Amino acid sequence: MNDLPEENSREFEAGLAFHHRMKAERDELRRHLDNAKVDMAKLRAEIDTLEQARNLFDSRVQSLQLERDQAVANRAIYETLFVAFKKLIDAFKIPAAPLVHERPHDPDVQEAMDNYHERTVRNATTDYDVGLAQLASKIQRGVLNQNSGQG
């Protein structure tokens, strides 16, 4: 560099200084670009997460809409059924009061019902015992008939 004339030496030094400034600026811009790429990757991940949440939300909304539609359809069916019942009640002039009334407690009626129940149970037990005895007799005769036929 000392071989160069003074003016060329200054131009060379200015060019070298310019080169170093450009190199530093390039390195700084690369750092900014790398930081921007990292930020962009974070934002893409956040976008993906939000899209998944939106898809889940959309799916839930669709499910609830189907459930609502089914409930509305069921209500229409029940409403039609109730209207039909109402028309039948009106057509047959069924009163809006209970058709079966409780009877007041009467000790004589209760006693008669208890006696009937006891007789029914007693007769059923007796019928069972008679039937069992008849069955045993038939079995015994069959065994005796088989034994007498063999002898």
Secondary structure as GFF3:
##gff-version 3
##sequence-region A 1 151
A	DSSP	alpha_helix	6	91	.	.	.	ID=ss1
A	DSSP	alpha_helix	107	150	.	.	.	ID=ss2
###
